[in-house]
């Protein structure tokens, strides 16, 4: 009976840790995508005319903010792995 309880407990702990790793990877990937989109909008803002340039710069700032939020979420999830 003790072996069964120990096995179930181990499975629960490993499941939680695996879920945190998955969250970390997912949020890290989202941050990378947002950084890439930010770079694209920055380049688009540099090569387009003035009215559209402003729009691209604002979009780049939005992507930068989203990337920062995803990076923080990934960092928080990484801290919780194994807890």
PDB file with SEQRES, HELIX, SHEET and CRYST1 records, atoms N, CA, C and O in Angstrom:
SEQRES   1 A   83  UNK UNK UNK UNK UNK UNK UNK UNK UNK UNK UNK UNK UNK          
SEQRES   2 A   83  UNK UNK UNK UNK UNK UNK UNK UNK UNK UNK UNK UNK UNK          
SEQRES   3 A   83  UNK UNK UNK UNK UNK UNK UNK UNK UNK UNK UNK UNK UNK          
SEQRES   4 A   83  UNK UNK UNK UNK UNK UNK UNK UNK UNK UNK UNK UNK UNK          
SEQRES   5 A   83  UNK UNK UNK UNK UNK UNK UNK UNK UNK UNK UNK UNK UNK          
SEQRES   6 A   83  UNK UNK UNK UNK UNK UNK UNK UNK UNK UNK UNK UNK UNK          
SEQRES   7 A   83  UNK UNK UNK UNK UNK                                          
HELIX    1 AA1 UNK A    2  UNK A   47  1                                  46    
HELIX    2 AA2 UNK A   50  UNK A   79  1                                  30    
CRYST1    1.000    1.000    1.000  90.00  90.00  90.00 P 1           1          
ATOM      1  N   UNK A   1       0.828  -1.193   0.000  1.00  0.00           N  
ATOM      2  CA  UNK A   1       0.000   0.000   0.000  1.00  0.00           C  
ATOM      3  C   UNK A   1       0.873   1.259   0.000  1.00  0.00           C  
ATOM      4  O   UNK A   1       0.558   2.234  -0.682  1.00  0.00           O  
ATOM      5  N   UNK A   2       1.974   1.237   0.766  1.00  0.00           N  
ATOM      6  CA  UNK A   2       2.859   2.394   0.826  1.00  0.00           C  
ATOM      7  C   UNK A   2       3.515   2.647  -0.523  1.00  0.00           C  
ATOM      8  O   UNK A   2       3.751   3.793  -0.905  1.00  0.00           O  
ATOM      9  N   UNK A   3       3.808   1.564  -1.244  1.00  0.00           N  
ATOM     10  CA  UNK A   3       4.437   1.725  -2.557  1.00  0.00           C  
ATOM     11  C   UNK A   3       3.473   2.396  -3.547  1.00  0.00           C  
ATOM     12  O   UNK A   3       3.879   3.212  -4.374  1.00  0.00           O  
ATOM     13  N   UNK A   4       2.214   2.039  -3.443  1.00  0.00           N  
ATOM     14  CA  UNK A   4       1.209   2.637  -4.332  1.00  0.00           C  
ATOM     15  C   UNK A   4       1.056   4.123  -4.038  1.00  0.00           C  
ATOM     16  O   UNK A   4       0.987   4.937  -4.959  1.00  0.00           O  
ATOM     17  N   UNK A   5       1.004   4.475  -2.760  1.00  0.00           N  
ATOM     18  CA  UNK A   5       0.875   5.888  -2.371  1.00  0.00           C  
ATOM     19  C   UNK A   5       2.112   6.664  -2.808  1.00  0.00           C  
ATOM     20  O   UNK A   5       1.999   7.781  -3.313  1.00  0.00           O  
ATOM     21  N   UNK A   6       3.278   6.085  -2.618  1.00  0.00           N  
ATOM     22  CA  UNK A   6       4.514   6.746  -3.027  1.00  0.00           C  
ATOM     23  C   UNK A   6       4.561   6.932  -4.543  1.00  0.00           C  
ATOM     24  O   UNK A   6       5.012   7.966  -5.034  1.00  0.00           O  
ATOM     25  N   UNK A   7       4.099   5.939  -5.269  1.00  0.00           N  
ATOM     26  CA  UNK A   7       4.082   6.028  -6.736  1.00  0.00           C  
ATOM     27  C   UNK A   7       3.118   7.109  -7.205  1.00  0.00           C  
ATOM     28  O   UNK A   7       3.452   7.895  -8.091  1.00  0.00           O  
ATOM     29  N   UNK A   8       1.937   7.154  -6.624  1.00  0.00           N  
ATOM     30  CA  UNK A   8       0.947   8.171  -6.989  1.00  0.00           C  
ATOM     31  C   UNK A   8       1.477   9.569  -6.663  1.00  0.00           C  
ATOM     32  O   UNK A   8       1.322  10.499  -7.454  1.00  0.00           O  
ATOM     33  N   UNK A   9       2.097   9.709  -5.502  1.00  0.00           N  
ATOM     34  CA  UNK A   9       2.661  11.008  -5.113  1.00  0.00           C  
ATOM     35  C   UNK A   9       3.762  11.430  -6.087  1.00  0.00           C  
ATOM     36  O   UNK A   9       3.832  12.595  -6.477  1.00  0.00           O  
ATOM     37  N   UNK A  10       4.605  10.503  -6.472  1.00  0.00           N  
ATOM     38  CA  UNK A  10       5.681  10.819  -7.410  1.00  0.00           C  
ATOM     39  C   UNK A  10       5.120  11.232  -8.765  1.00  0.00           C  
ATOM     40  O   UNK A  10       5.631  12.159  -9.393  1.00  0.00           O  
ATOM     41  N   UNK A  11       4.079  10.552  -9.215  1.00  0.00           N  
ATOM     42  CA  UNK A  11       3.458  10.901 -10.490  1.00  0.00           C  
ATOM     43  C   UNK A  11       2.834  12.295 -10.447  1.00  0.00           C  
ATOM     44  O   UNK A  11       2.928  13.048 -11.416  1.00  0.00           O  
ATOM     45  N   UNK A  12       2.208  12.634  -9.341  1.00  0.00           N  
ATOM     46  CA  UNK A  12       1.605  13.963  -9.208  1.00  0.00           C  
ATOM     47  C   UNK A  12       2.663  15.059  -9.239  1.00  0.00           C  
ATOM     48  O   UNK A  12       2.499  16.072  -9.919  1.00  0.00           O  
ATOM     49  N   UNK A  13       3.746  14.850  -8.502  1.00  0.00           N  
ATOM     50  CA  UNK A  13       4.819  15.851  -8.457  1.00  0.00           C  
ATOM     51  C   UNK A  13       5.456  16.008  -9.834  1.00  0.00           C  
ATOM     52  O   UNK A  13       5.704  17.128 -10.281  1.00  0.00           O  
ATOM     53  N   UNK A  14       5.722  14.886 -10.507  1.00  0.00           N  
ATOM     54  CA  UNK A  14       6.344  14.982 -11.828  1.00  0.00           C  
ATOM     55  C   UNK A  14       5.398  15.618 -12.837  1.00  0.00           C  
ATOM     56  O   UNK A  14       5.845  16.327 -13.738  1.00  0.00           O  
ATOM     57  N   UNK A  15       4.105  15.377 -12.700  1.00  0.00           N  
ATOM     58  CA  UNK A  15       3.128  15.993 -13.597  1.00  0.00           C  
ATOM     59  C   UNK A  15       3.099  17.496 -13.450  1.00  0.00           C  
ATOM     60  O   UNK A  15       3.012  18.217 -14.443  1.00  0.00           O  
ATOM     61  N   UNK A  16       3.170  17.975 -12.224  1.00  0.00           N  
ATOM     62  CA  UNK A  16       3.186  19.420 -11.972  1.00  0.00           C  
ATOM     63  C   UNK A  16       4.458  20.031 -12.534  1.00  0.00           C  
ATOM     64  O   UNK A  16       4.410  21.082 -13.173  1.00  0.00           O  
ATOM     65  N   UNK A  17       5.592  19.387 -12.305  1.00  0.00           N  
ATOM     66  CA  UNK A  17       6.861  19.907 -12.817  1.00  0.00           C  
ATOM     67  C   UNK A  17       6.854  19.930 -14.340  1.00  0.00           C  
ATOM     68  O   UNK A  17       7.327  20.888 -14.950  1.00  0.00           O  
ATOM     69  N   UNK A  18       6.316  18.876 -14.956  1.00  0.00           N  
ATOM     70  CA  UNK A  18       6.256  18.827 -16.414  1.00  0.00           C  
ATOM     71  C   UNK A  18       5.354  19.925 -16.958  1.00  0.00           C  
ATOM     72  O   UNK A  18       5.654  20.510 -18.000  1.00  0.00           O  
ATOM     73  N   UNK A  19       4.268  20.210 -16.278  1.00  0.00           N  
ATOM     74  CA  UNK A  19       3.365  21.282 -16.706  1.00  0.00           C  
ATOM     75  C   UNK A  19       4.067  22.642 -16.641  1.00  0.00           C  
ATOM     76  O   UNK A  19       3.872  23.486 -17.516  1.00  0.00           O  
ATOM     77  N   UNK A  20       4.875  22.849 -15.612  1.00  0.00           N  
ATOM     78  CA  UNK A  20       5.604  24.111 -15.486  1.00  0.00           C  
ATOM     79  C   UNK A  20       6.642  24.252 -16.591  1.00  0.00           C  
ATOM     80  O   UNK A  20       6.840  25.342 -17.127  1.00  0.00           O  
ATOM     81  N   UNK A  21       7.301  23.152 -16.932  1.00  0.00           N  
ATOM     82  CA  UNK A  21       8.272  23.198 -18.021  1.00  0.00           C  
ATOM     83  C   UNK A  21       7.565  23.542 -19.329  1.00  0.00           C  
ATOM     84  O   UNK A  21       8.066  24.335 -20.126  1.00  0.00           O  
ATOM     85  N   UNK A  22       6.398  22.939 -19.542  1.00  0.00           N  
ATOM     86  CA  UNK A  22       5.625  23.245 -20.740  1.00  0.00           C  
ATOM     87  C   UNK A  22       5.227  24.705 -20.802  1.00  0.00           C  
ATOM     88  O   UNK A  22       5.286  25.319 -21.868  1.00  0.00           O  
ATOM     89  N   UNK A  23       4.823  25.272 -19.673  1.00  0.00           N  
ATOM     90  CA  UNK A  23       4.458  26.689 -19.614  1.00  0.00           C  
ATOM     91  C   UNK A  23       5.674  27.560 -19.913  1.00  0.00           C  
ATOM     92  O   UNK A  23       5.574  28.548 -20.639  1.00  0.00           O  
ATOM     93  N   UNK A  24       6.808  27.191 -19.355  1.00  0.00           N  
ATOM     94  CA  UNK A  24       8.033  27.955 -19.587  1.00  0.00           C  
ATOM     95  C   UNK A  24       8.393  27.965 -21.067  1.00  0.00           C  
ATOM     96  O   UNK A  24       8.726  29.008 -21.628  1.00  0.00           O  
ATOM     97  N   UNK A  25       8.324  26.806 -21.687  1.00  0.00           N  
ATOM     98  CA  UNK A  25       8.664  26.713 -23.110  1.00  0.00           C  
ATOM     99  C   UNK A  25       7.668  27.510 -23.952  1.00  0.00           C  
ATOM    100  O   UNK A  25       8.061  28.225 -24.874  1.00  0.00           O  
ATOM    101  N   UNK A  26       6.382  27.386 -23.633  1.00  0.00           N  
ATOM    102  CA  UNK A  26       5.344  28.075 -24.397  1.00  0.00           C  
ATOM    103  C   UNK A  26       5.507  29.590 -24.293  1.00  0.00           C  
ATOM    104  O   UNK A  26       5.441  30.291 -25.302  1.00  0.00           O  
ATOM    105  N   UNK A  27       5.716  30.094 -23.088  1.00  0.00           N  
ATOM    106  CA  UNK A  27       5.858  31.546 -22.898  1.00  0.00           C  
ATOM    107  C   UNK A  27       7.154  32.053 -23.535  1.00  0.00           C  
ATOM    108  O   UNK A  27       7.192  33.155 -24.081  1.00  0.00           O  
ATOM    109  N   UNK A  28       8.208  31.250 -23.462  1.00  0.00           N  
ATOM    110  CA  UNK A  28       9.461  31.642 -24.109  1.00  0.00           C  
ATOM    111  C   UNK A  28       9.306  31.745 -25.612  1.00  0.00           C  
ATOM    112  O   UNK A  28       9.856  32.650 -26.239  1.00  0.00           O  
ATOM    113  N   UNK A  29       8.556  30.817 -26.192  1.00  0.00           N  
ATOM    114  CA  UNK A  29       8.310  30.856 -27.636  1.00  0.00           C  
ATOM    115  C   UNK A  29       7.472  32.070 -28.012  1.00  0.00           C  
ATOM    116  O   UNK A  29       7.722  32.713 -29.032  1.00  0.00           O  
ATOM    117  N   UNK A  30       6.486  32.381 -27.191  1.00  0.00           N  
ATOM    118  CA  UNK A  30       5.652  33.560 -27.467  1.00  0.00           C  
ATOM    119  C   UNK A  30       6.502  34.836 -27.416  1.00  0.00           C  
ATOM    120  O   UNK A  30       6.326  35.737 -28.236  1.00  0.00           O  
ATOM    121  N   UNK A  31       7.415  34.905 -26.454  1.00  0.00           N  
ATOM    122  CA  UNK A  31       8.286  36.078 -26.349  1.00  0.00           C  
ATOM    123  C   UNK A  31       9.159  36.209 -27.594  1.00  0.00           C  
ATOM    124  O   UNK A  31       9.374  37.314 -28.093  1.00  0.00           O  
ATOM    125  N   UNK A  32       9.658  35.090 -28.088  1.00  0.00           N  
ATOM    126  CA  UNK A  32      10.482  35.118 -29.290  1.00  0.00           C  
ATOM    127  C   UNK A  32       9.685  35.595 -30.498  1.00  0.00           C  
ATOM    128  O   UNK A  32      10.184  36.381 -31.303  1.00  0.00           O  
ATOM    129  N   UNK A  33       8.462  35.125 -30.624  1.00  0.00           N  
ATOM    130  CA  UNK A  33       7.605  35.549 -31.737  1.00  0.00           C  
ATOM    131  C   UNK A  33       7.345  37.048 -31.665  1.00  0.00           C  
ATOM    132  O   UNK A  33       7.409  37.744 -32.678  1.00  0.00           O  
ATOM    133  N   UNK A  34       7.053  37.538 -30.477  1.00  0.00           N  
ATOM    134  CA  UNK A  34       6.771  38.969 -30.331  1.00  0.00           C  
ATOM    135  C   UNK A  34       8.013  39.804 -30.654  1.00  0.00           C  
ATOM    136  O   UNK A  34       7.900  40.866 -31.266  1.00  0.00           O  
ATOM    137  N   UNK A  35       9.186  39.334 -30.250  1.00  0.00           N  
ATOM    138  CA  UNK A  35      10.423  40.056 -30.566  1.00  0.00           C  
ATOM    139  C   UNK A  35      10.642  40.109 -32.069  1.00  0.00           C  
ATOM    140  O   UNK A  35      11.077  41.130 -32.603  1.00  0.00           O  
ATOM    141  N   UNK A  36      10.340  39.009 -32.752  1.00  0.00           N  
ATOM    142  CA  UNK A  36      10.486  38.965 -34.204  1.00  0.00           C  
ATOM    143  C   UNK A  36       9.513  39.936 -34.867  1.00  0.00           C  
ATOM    144  O   UNK A  36       9.885  40.663 -35.789  1.00  0.00           O  
ATOM    145  N   UNK A  37       8.275  39.946 -34.398  1.00  0.00           N  
ATOM    146  CA  UNK A  37       7.289  40.876 -34.954  1.00  0.00           C  
ATOM    147  C   UNK A  37       7.681  42.324 -34.664  1.00  0.00           C  
ATOM    148  O   UNK A  37       7.453  43.212 -35.486  1.00  0.00           O  
ATOM    149  N   UNK A  38       8.270  42.553 -33.498  1.00  0.00           N  
ATOM    150  CA  UNK A  38       8.733  43.899 -33.163  1.00  0.00           C  
ATOM    151  C   UNK A  38       9.805  44.340 -34.160  1.00  0.00           C  
ATOM    152  O   UNK A  38       9.780  45.468 -34.652  1.00  0.00           O  
ATOM    153  N   UNK A  39      10.734  43.452 -34.447  1.00  0.00           N  
ATOM    154  CA  UNK A  39      11.798  43.787 -35.394  1.00  0.00           C  
ATOM    155  C   UNK A  39      11.216  44.065 -36.782  1.00  0.00           C  
ATOM    156  O   UNK A  39      11.643  45.000 -37.460  1.00  0.00           O  
ATOM    157  N   UNK A  40      10.261  43.268 -37.195  1.00  0.00           N  
ATOM    158  CA  UNK A  40       9.631  43.485 -38.493  1.00  0.00           C  
ATOM    159  C   UNK A  40       8.923  44.825 -38.579  1.00  0.00           C  
ATOM    160  O   UNK A  40       9.018  45.517 -39.593  1.00  0.00           O  
ATOM    161  N   UNK A  41       8.214  45.194 -37.521  1.00  0.00           N  
ATOM    162  CA  UNK A  41       7.516  46.480 -37.514  1.00  0.00           C  
ATOM    163  C   UNK A  41       8.505  47.637 -37.478  1.00  0.00           C  
ATOM    164  O   UNK A  41       8.253  48.685 -38.073  1.00  0.00           O  
ATOM    165  N   UNK A  42       9.620  47.460 -36.789  1.00  0.00           N  
ATOM    166  CA  UNK A  42      10.636  48.512 -36.735  1.00  0.00           C  
ATOM    167  C   UNK A  42      11.221  48.746 -38.124  1.00  0.00           C  
ATOM    168  O   UNK A  42      11.397  49.889 -38.545  1.00  0.00           O  
ATOM    169  N   UNK A  43      11.519  47.667 -38.828  1.00  0.00           N  
ATOM    170  CA  UNK A  43      12.051  47.789 -40.185  1.00  0.00           C  
ATOM    171  C   UNK A  43      10.999  48.407 -41.107  1.00  0.00           C  
ATOM    172  O   UNK A  43      11.316  49.281 -41.915  1.00  0.00           O  
ATOM    173  N   UNK A  44       9.762  47.961 -40.989  1.00  0.00           N  
ATOM    174  CA  UNK A  44       8.694  48.510 -41.825  1.00  0.00           C  
ATOM    175  C   UNK A  44       8.527  50.004 -41.561  1.00  0.00           C  
ATOM    176  O   UNK A  44       8.278  50.778 -42.485  1.00  0.00           O  
ATOM    177  N   UNK A  45       8.664  50.404 -40.305  1.00  0.00           N  
ATOM    178  CA  UNK A  45       8.553  51.820 -39.973  1.00  0.00           C  
ATOM    179  C   UNK A  45       9.695  52.642 -40.542  1.00  0.00           C  
ATOM    180  O   UNK A  45       9.529  53.826 -40.833  1.00  0.00           O  
ATOM    181  N   UNK A  46      10.845  52.022 -40.699  1.00  0.00           N  
ATOM    182  CA  UNK A  46      12.000  52.747 -41.214  1.00  0.00           C  
ATOM    183  C   UNK A  46      11.932  52.958 -42.725  1.00  0.00           C  
ATOM    184  O   UNK A  46      12.497  53.922 -43.242  1.00  0.00           O  
ATOM    185  N   UNK A  47      11.246  52.065 -43.434  1.00  0.00           N  
ATOM    186  CA  UNK A  47      11.257  52.155 -44.892  1.00  0.00           C  
ATOM    187  C   UNK A  47       9.969  52.722 -45.488  1.00  0.00           C  
ATOM    188  O   UNK A  47       9.899  52.923 -46.701  1.00  0.00           O  
ATOM    189  N   UNK A  48       8.953  52.983 -44.673  1.00  0.00           N  
ATOM    190  CA  UNK A  48       7.702  53.512 -45.216  1.00  0.00           C  
ATOM    191  C   UNK A  48       7.616  55.013 -45.008  1.00  0.00           C  
ATOM    192  O   UNK A  48       8.448  55.616 -44.330  1.00  0.00           O  
ATOM    193  N   UNK A  49       6.588  55.600 -45.608  1.00  0.00           N  
ATOM    194  CA  UNK A  49       6.383  57.041 -45.485  1.00  0.00           C  
ATOM    195  C   UNK A  49       5.963  57.436 -44.086  1.00  0.00           C  
ATOM    196  O   UNK A  49       5.664  56.575 -43.259  1.00  0.00           O  
ATOM    197  N   UNK A  50       5.936  58.718 -43.816  1.00  0.00           N  
ATOM    198  CA  UNK A  50       5.705  59.245 -42.472  1.00  0.00           C  
ATOM    199  C   UNK A  50       4.418  58.781 -41.796  1.00  0.00           C  
ATOM    200  O   UNK A  50       4.505  58.293 -40.669  1.00  0.00           O  
ATOM    201  N   UNK A  51       3.225  58.894 -42.397  1.00  0.00           N  
ATOM    202  CA  UNK A  51       2.024  58.476 -41.663  1.00  0.00           C  
ATOM    203  C   UNK A  51       2.035  56.995 -41.278  1.00  0.00           C  
ATOM    204  O   UNK A  51       1.678  56.636 -40.156  1.00  0.00           O  
ATOM    205  N   UNK A  52       2.446  56.145 -42.211  1.00  0.00           N  
ATOM    206  CA  UNK A  52       2.486  54.717 -41.920  1.00  0.00           C  
ATOM    207  C   UNK A  52       3.644  54.370 -40.998  1.00  0.00           C  
ATOM    208  O   UNK A  52       3.574  53.406 -40.236  1.00  0.00           O  
ATOM    209  N   UNK A  53       4.707  55.157 -41.071  1.00  0.00           N  
ATOM    210  CA  UNK A  53       5.873  54.917 -40.226  1.00  0.00           C  
ATOM    211  C   UNK A  53       5.501  54.998 -38.750  1.00  0.00           C  
ATOM    212  O   UNK A  53       5.952  54.187 -37.941  1.00  0.00           O  
ATOM    213  N   UNK A  54       4.685  55.971 -38.413  1.00  0.00           N  
ATOM    214  CA  UNK A  54       4.247  56.131 -37.031  1.00  0.00           C  
ATOM    215  C   UNK A  54       3.442  54.925 -36.573  1.00  0.00           C  
ATOM    216  O   UNK A  54       3.599  54.463 -35.442  1.00  0.00           O  
ATOM    217  N   UNK A  55       2.589  54.418 -37.438  1.00  0.00           N  
ATOM    218  CA  UNK A  55       1.777  53.241 -37.107  1.00  0.00           C  
ATOM    219  C   UNK A  55       2.686  52.043 -36.838  1.00  0.00           C  
ATOM    220  O   UNK A  55       2.479  51.307 -35.873  1.00  0.00           O  
ATOM    221  N   UNK A  56       3.692  51.848 -37.692  1.00  0.00           N  
ATOM    222  CA  UNK A  56       4.606  50.721 -37.524  1.00  0.00           C  
ATOM    223  C   UNK A  56       5.406  50.849 -36.224  1.00  0.00           C  
ATOM    224  O   UNK A  56       5.660  49.852 -35.548  1.00  0.00           O  
ATOM    225  N   UNK A  57       5.795  52.061 -35.882  1.00  0.00           N  
ATOM    226  CA  UNK A  57       6.540  52.267 -34.636  1.00  0.00           C  
ATOM    227  C   UNK A  57       5.683  51.943 -33.421  1.00  0.00           C  
ATOM    228  O   UNK A  57       6.169  51.357 -32.454  1.00  0.00           O  
ATOM    229  N   UNK A  58       4.420  52.320 -33.467  1.00  0.00           N  
ATOM    230  CA  UNK A  58       3.509  52.018 -32.360  1.00  0.00           C  
ATOM    231  C   UNK A  58       3.301  50.509 -32.257  1.00  0.00           C  
ATOM    232  O   UNK A  58       3.303  49.956 -31.157  1.00  0.00           O  
ATOM    233  N   UNK A  59       3.123  49.841 -33.399  1.00  0.00           N  
ATOM    234  CA  UNK A  59       2.968  48.384 -33.388  1.00  0.00           C  
ATOM    235  C   UNK A  59       4.206  47.710 -32.820  1.00  0.00           C  
ATOM    236  O   UNK A  59       4.096  46.725 -32.089  1.00  0.00           O  
ATOM    237  N   UNK A  60       5.384  48.230 -33.148  1.00  0.00           N  
ATOM    238  CA  UNK A  60       6.629  47.664 -32.623  1.00  0.00           C  
ATOM    239  C   UNK A  60       6.676  47.795 -31.101  1.00  0.00           C  
ATOM    240  O   UNK A  60       7.126  46.881 -30.410  1.00  0.00           O  
ATOM    241  N   UNK A  61       6.212  48.927 -30.582  1.00  0.00           N  
ATOM    242  CA  UNK A  61       6.191  49.116 -29.133  1.00  0.00           C  
ATOM    243  C   UNK A  61       5.222  48.145 -28.464  1.00  0.00           C  
ATOM    244  O   UNK A  61       5.496  47.639 -27.376  1.00  0.00           O  
ATOM    245  N   UNK A  62       4.097  47.889 -29.112  1.00  0.00           N  
ATOM    246  CA  UNK A  62       3.120  46.935 -28.569  1.00  0.00           C  
ATOM    247  C   UNK A  62       3.729  45.539 -28.530  1.00  0.00           C  
ATOM    248  O   UNK A  62       3.593  44.826 -27.535  1.00  0.00           O  
ATOM    249  N   UNK A  63       4.399  45.148 -29.610  1.00  0.00           N  
ATOM    250  CA  UNK A  63       5.031  43.832 -29.641  1.00  0.00           C  
ATOM    251  C   UNK A  63       6.131  43.719 -28.586  1.00  0.00           C  
ATOM    252  O   UNK A  63       6.320  42.660 -27.988  1.00  0.00           O  
ATOM    253  N   UNK A  64       6.846  44.808 -28.363  1.00  0.00           N  
ATOM    254  CA  UNK A  64       7.901  44.805 -27.349  1.00  0.00           C  
ATOM    255  C   UNK A  64       7.294  44.596 -25.964  1.00  0.00           C  
ATOM    256  O   UNK A  64       7.830  43.837 -25.157  1.00  0.00           O  
ATOM    257  N   UNK A  65       6.192  45.259 -25.693  1.00  0.00           N  
ATOM    258  CA  UNK A  65       5.531  45.108 -24.395  1.00  0.00           C  
ATOM    259  C   UNK A  65       5.009  43.686 -24.211  1.00  0.00           C  
ATOM    260  O   UNK A  65       5.126  43.116 -23.127  1.00  0.00           O  
ATOM    261  N   UNK A  66       4.432  43.111 -25.273  1.00  0.00           N  
ATOM    262  CA  UNK A  66       3.939  41.735 -25.190  1.00  0.00           C  
ATOM    263  C   UNK A  66       5.096  40.757 -24.969  1.00  0.00           C  
ATOM    264  O   UNK A  66       4.978  39.815 -24.186  1.00  0.00           O  
ATOM    265  N   UNK A  67       6.199  40.985 -25.656  1.00  0.00           N  
ATOM    266  CA  UNK A  67       7.366  40.112 -25.501  1.00  0.00           C  
ATOM    267  C   UNK A  67       7.882  40.167 -24.069  1.00  0.00           C  
ATOM    268  O   UNK A  67       8.260  39.147 -23.493  1.00  0.00           O  
ATOM    269  N   UNK A  68       7.891  41.359 -23.510  1.00  0.00           N  
ATOM    270  CA  UNK A  68       8.344  41.515 -22.119  1.00  0.00           C  
ATOM    271  C   UNK A  68       7.424  40.761 -21.164  1.00  0.00           C  
ATOM    272  O   UNK A  68       7.894  40.102 -20.236  1.00  0.00           O  
ATOM    273  N   UNK A  69       6.127  40.856 -21.387  1.00  0.00           N  
ATOM    274  CA  UNK A  69       5.166  40.157 -20.526  1.00  0.00           C  
ATOM    275  C   UNK A  69       5.327  38.638 -20.638  1.00  0.00           C  
ATOM    276  O   UNK A  69       5.278  37.933 -19.631  1.00  0.00           O  
ATOM    277  N   UNK A  70       5.518  38.138 -21.856  1.00  0.00           N  
ATOM    278  CA  UNK A  70       5.701  36.694 -22.044  1.00  0.00           C  
ATOM    279  C   UNK A  70       7.019  36.221 -21.418  1.00  0.00           C  
ATOM    280  O   UNK A  70       7.092  35.129 -20.855  1.00  0.00           O  
ATOM    281  N   UNK A  71       8.050  37.052 -21.523  1.00  0.00           N  
ATOM    282  CA  UNK A  71       9.334  36.687 -20.931  1.00  0.00           C  
ATOM    283  C   UNK A  71       9.226  36.608 -19.405  1.00  0.00           C  
ATOM    284  O   UNK A  71       9.798  35.713 -18.783  1.00  0.00           O  
ATOM    285  N   UNK A  72       8.497  37.540 -18.816  1.00  0.00           N  
ATOM    286  CA  UNK A  72       8.292  37.501 -17.362  1.00  0.00           C  
ATOM    287  C   UNK A  72       7.490  36.269 -16.953  1.00  0.00           C  
ATOM    288  O   UNK A  72       7.796  35.640 -15.941  1.00  0.00           O  
ATOM    289  N   UNK A  73       6.467  35.922 -17.731  1.00  0.00           N  
ATOM    290  CA  UNK A  73       5.662  34.748 -17.438  1.00  0.00           C  
ATOM    291  C   UNK A  73       6.502  33.486 -17.531  1.00  0.00           C  
ATOM    292  O   UNK A  73       6.352  32.575 -16.717  1.00  0.00           O  
ATOM    293  N   UNK A  74       7.384  33.429 -18.517  1.00  0.00           N  
ATOM    294  CA  UNK A  74       8.261  32.262 -18.657  1.00  0.00           C  
ATOM    295  C   UNK A  74       9.226  32.183 -17.487  1.00  0.00           C  
ATOM    296  O   UNK A  74       9.495  31.097 -16.973  1.00  0.00           O  
ATOM    297  N   UNK A  75       9.743  33.314 -17.067  1.00  0.00           N  
ATOM    298  CA  UNK A  75      10.672  33.334 -15.937  1.00  0.00           C  
ATOM    299  C   UNK A  75       9.972  32.899 -14.648  1.00  0.00           C  
ATOM    300  O   UNK A  75      10.539  32.148 -13.853  1.00  0.00           O  
ATOM    301  N   UNK A  76       8.750  33.369 -14.446  1.00  0.00           N  
ATOM    302  CA  UNK A  76       7.993  32.969 -13.251  1.00  0.00           C  
ATOM    303  C   UNK A  76       7.679  31.473 -13.287  1.00  0.00           C  
ATOM    304  O   UNK A  76       7.759  30.791 -12.265  1.00  0.00           O  
ATOM    305  N   UNK A  77       7.325  30.973 -14.458  1.00  0.00           N  
ATOM    306  CA  UNK A  77       7.037  29.538 -14.567  1.00  0.00           C  
ATOM    307  C   UNK A  77       8.298  28.719 -14.318  1.00  0.00           C  
ATOM    308  O   UNK A  77       8.234  27.644 -13.721  1.00  0.00           O  
ATOM    309  N   UNK A  78       9.430  29.216 -14.766  1.00  0.00           N  
ATOM    310  CA  UNK A  78      10.688  28.494 -14.550  1.00  0.00           C  
ATOM    311  C   UNK A  78      11.049  28.458 -13.069  1.00  0.00           C  
ATOM    312  O   UNK A  78      11.603  27.474 -12.580  1.00  0.00           O  
ATOM    313  N   UNK A  79      10.734  29.534 -12.363  1.00  0.00           N  
ATOM    314  CA  UNK A  79      11.015  29.556 -10.924  1.00  0.00           C  
ATOM    315  C   UNK A  79      10.175  28.556 -10.158  1.00  0.00           C  
ATOM    316  O   UNK A  79      10.595  28.061  -9.112  1.00  0.00           O  
ATOM    317  N   UNK A  80       8.982  28.251 -10.673  1.00  0.00           N  
ATOM    318  CA  UNK A  80       8.075  27.353  -9.967  1.00  0.00           C  
ATOM    319  C   UNK A  80       8.288  25.889 -10.305  1.00  0.00           C  
ATOM    320  O   UNK A  80       7.599  25.028  -9.757  1.00  0.00           O  
ATOM    321  N   UNK A  81       9.222  25.587 -11.190  1.00  0.00           N  
ATOM    322  CA  UNK A  81       9.482  24.180 -11.531  1.00  0.00           C  
ATOM    323  C   UNK A  81      10.067  23.483 -10.314  1.00  0.00           C  
ATOM    324  O   UNK A  81      11.045  23.948  -9.728  1.00  0.00           O  
ATOM    325  N   UNK A  82       9.474  22.390  -9.951  1.00  0.00           N  
ATOM    326  CA  UNK A  82       9.979  21.607  -8.840  1.00  0.00           C  
ATOM    327  C   UNK A  82       9.464  22.021  -7.480  1.00  0.00           C  
ATOM    328  O   UNK A  82       9.855  21.432  -6.472  1.00  0.00           O  
ATOM    329  N   UNK A  83       8.601  23.014  -7.423  1.00  0.00           N  
ATOM    330  CA  UNK A  83       8.065  23.443  -6.129  1.00  0.00           C  
ATOM    331  C   UNK A  83       6.810  22.676  -5.820  1.00  0.00           C  
ATOM    332  O   UNK A  83       6.200  22.888  -4.771  1.00  0.00           O  
TER     333      UNK A  83                                                      
END                                                                             
